[in-house]
Amino acid sequence: MSLTVKINAEFCAGSGQCVAAAPRGFKLDANDLAIVLEPAGSLPRDALIRIAKACPTLAISLFDGDEEIDPFVGDEYSD
């Protein structure tokens, strides 16, 4: 099952780390803020969790159905 990926534009600093990690899933808009592209949700779950964890402002949220995923919880995703 694919995840739903959202970016909080109020938190996004436009660092582009998500774009660098997954250019088919994210891009920077005209204001240099990240936006989610449709294929993002179909990226591997572990990759999306790494991308969300790497966001310097924690602007990326992941959802499995209605449940928000905390990228910092769960041994299988620990660094």
C-alpha positions in Angstrom: 0.0 0.0 0.0 1.3 3.4 -0.9 1.7 6.2 1.7 0.3 9.7 1.5 3.0 12.3 1.6 2.3 15.9 2.7 4.5 19.0 3.1 3.7 21.8 5.5 4.6 24.8 3.5 4.8 26.9 6.7 7.7 24.8 7.9 9.5 24.1 4.6 12.8 26.0 4.3 13.4 24.9 0.7 16.6 23.0 1.4 15.9 20.6 -1.4 17.1 17.5 0.4 13.8 15.7 -0.5 14.3 16.7 -4.1 17.9 15.5 -4.1 16.8 12.2 -2.5 13.8 11.6 -4.8 13.5 13.9 -7.7 10.6 12.0 -9.1 8.7 12.5 -5.9 9.4 16.1 -5.0 10.3 19.4 -6.6 10.8 23.0 -5.6 8.1 25.4 -6.7 8.5 29.0 -7.9 8.9 30.1 -4.3 11.6 27.5 -3.6 9.3 25.4 -1.4 9.1 21.7 -1.8 5.9 20.2 -3.2 4.9 16.6 -3.5 4.6 15.0 -6.9 2.2 12.2 -7.5 4.7 9.3 -7.6 6.1 10.2 -4.1 3.5 7.9 -2.3 4.6 4.9 -4.4 8.3 5.3 -3.3 9.5 2.6 -1.0 8.3 3.1 2.6 11.8 3.0 4.1 13.0 5.6 1.6 10.1 8.0 2.4 10.8 7.6 6.1 14.5 8.4 5.5 13.5 11.5 3.5 11.1 12.7 6.2 13.8 12.2 8.9 16.3 14.1 6.8 14.1 17.2 6.4 15.9 19.9 8.4 12.5 21.5 9.4 10.5 18.3 9.7 8.0 19.7 7.1 7.3 16.2 5.6 4.4 14.2 7.0 3.7 10.6 6.0 0.3 8.9 6.4 -0.7 5.2 6.1 -4.4 5.7 5.6 -5.6 8.0 8.3 -2.7 7.2 10.6 0.3 9.6 10.6 3.6 7.8 10.7 6.3 9.1 13.1 9.6 8.6 11.2 11.6 8.6 14.4 9.7 5.6 16.0 10.5 2.0 15.2 13.7 0.1 15.4 13.5 -1.0 11.7 14.0 2.7 10.7 16.6 3.8 13.2 19.9 5.2 11.9 
